[in-house]
Amino acid sequence: MATKPLSPQELRVWHAFMFMGEDVLGRVGRDIAQATGLSGSEYGVLTRLAVFGKGEMRQQALARMMAWDKSRLSHQLTRMQERALIERRRTDGKTVLIVLTKLGREKLDAARPIHADSVRRNLLSRLTQEQTDTMVRVSNLLGEEE
C-alpha cells in the first residue's frame, strides 16, 4: 500500500522529536560513562533491576520494560555479566532471572548522582515549568495505546 510521504511540517515535528531525545540521552549517557564507566544501556538495565525488580527480574519482563527485542537484551546482558554487573540464574527450564550483583549496585549507586546532575543540566534547567508540564502531557499522550 503506497502512502504519501511526510509533509515538510510533519518532517520538522518528527526530526525535532527524534533529535531532542537522541541529543539529551546522548549527553546524559556520556556523562555517566565518563564518570563511572557504565554505558547508558547498562545504566538503564541496572536502574530497572534496582527500582522495579528490587534487585532481580525475569529476563522476559526486563525485555518488555526496556522495549528491546530478545536478541538485543541478550547481547547486552552477556556483556554486563562478563563485567560482573549482573548474574543470570535459571529458575526452571525456561525462566531466566536477572540479578543485580554487588558490583552492579555499587556502580549504579555511583552513577545516580551523575545522572541526576546531567538530567538537570541537559534537560530540566533548559525548560520552563510550562514546557516541562507540556512535555509530560505529550509523553503521556504518546504512551497511550491506540
N, C-alpha and C positions, 0 to 999 in steps of 0.2 A: 504494500500500500504506500503510495507516494504521498508525501505531505509537504507543504510549503516550508521553506527554510525560516529560521527565526528572523524577525524584523530587526533593523538596527537598534531600536529601543529595547526589544527583548534580549538581544545580544548584550547590550550595555548592562542590563539588570543581571543577566547570568554571569557575565565577567566580573561585575562588582561583587556579587555574592561569592563566587569561586575564589577570586584573588584575595578578598578580605580574609576569608578563612585560612587559606594557604599561607598568607603573609603572617598573620598573628600566630598560628600554630607553629610555623617555621621559626619565628623569633623565640617563642617560649621554649620550643624543643631545643634550640641551640643553647639557650641559657642553661637549661637543665643539663645538657650533655657536657658543656664546658665546666660546670661546677661539680658534677657528680659522676660523669661517665655513662649515665643512663641515656638511652635514646628516648625520643618522645613516645615511641611504641612501647618500650619497656615500662616507662612511667605509667602509661595508660593501663597496661596489664596489671602492674603491681597495685595501682590505686584501686582498680576494680576488685582485685582479690581482697585487699585490706578493708575497703569500705563496704562493699556489697556482699562479700563472701566471708567476712570475718576471718580472713586468712586462708580460705580454701574455697574452691568452686569446681563444679563439674566442668570439664573441658567444653562440652556442648553448650552449656549455659553461658560460659565465657565468650564463646564464638558468637552467640546471639547478641549478647550485651555489647560486644565490640563491633557488631555488624560486619564481621570478617568471614570469609569462607574458610572451610576446614583446613585447606592447604596452607593458606597464609598464616593462620593461627598456629598450626603445627610447626611450621618452619620457625616462627617467632619463639615459640616455647622451647624448641630444641636449642636455639641459641641461648636463651635465658637459662635453661637447665645446665648447659655447658659452663655458664658463668656462675652457677650455684645460686641464682636468684630465685628459682622455683624448683619444686620437685614434682614429678608425675607419679601418681600412685593408682594402681588398678584396684578397684573395689570389687569388681566381678569380671566376668568375661568381656564386657563391652564398656563399662563405665570407667572413665579416667578422671581422677580428681587432681586438680592443680593446686599445689600447696605453696604458700609463701615461706621461704626459708628465713633463717635468722639474718643472713647477709642481705637478702631481698628486702626485709623490713628495715634494716639499718640504712640501706641505700635510699629507700622510699622516704624514711624519716629525714634524711639529709636533703632530699630533693624538694620536699614540701615547701619550706620557706622560699627556696629559689623560685619554684613555680608560682607561689603567691605574689612575690615581688615582680616577677616578669609579667604575669597577667595584669597586675595593677598598672605597670609601666607601659605595656604594649597595647592594652585594650581599655581598661576601666578609666584611667586618668585622661584618656583622649576623648571621652564621651560625656555628654551632659546626662543628667538624670533622666530627662525626657527621651534621649536617644537610647539609653540603656533599657528603659521601660519598653520602648518600641521594639528593640531587638529581642527582648524576651517574648513579647507578644507574637512577633513574626516567627520566632523559633517554635513556640507552642503551636501556632497555626500550621507550620510546615511539618511538625512532628505528628500531627493527627493523621490517622488512617483515612483514606478516601472511601 
